[in-house]
Amino acid sequence: MAYITITTWEVADGTDYDITLRGIREKRLPALKALGASRITVVRTSDRTSAAITEWPDKATRDAAEQAIEEVRKKLSREDLARMTGEMKGAVVAET
């Protein structure tokens, strides 16, 4: 059963969102794919915020990647000047 994580992010005040997004596209999304993510969608929710929706084949794949994901998140804070503001996760129970 597919497993989803939804994280919300905010870039630092005065940071160029487009530069941050380039780093996410070029480095962070490929890193998640390499860890086993099936699909990643990033939605810009305001001038400084985004939500990342990551689909995993199953919870076990996501759990196995937990430590590496934490490293990716630290790099986002340090290198891309973005901070995680929330996270939700769970198994897909219905879809069309």
Secondary structure, 3 states (H helix, E strand, C coil): CCEEEEEEEEECCCCCHHHHHHHHHHHHHHHHHHCCCCEEEEEECCCCEEEEEEEECCHHHHHHCHHHHHHHHHHHHHHCCEEEEEEEEEECCCCC
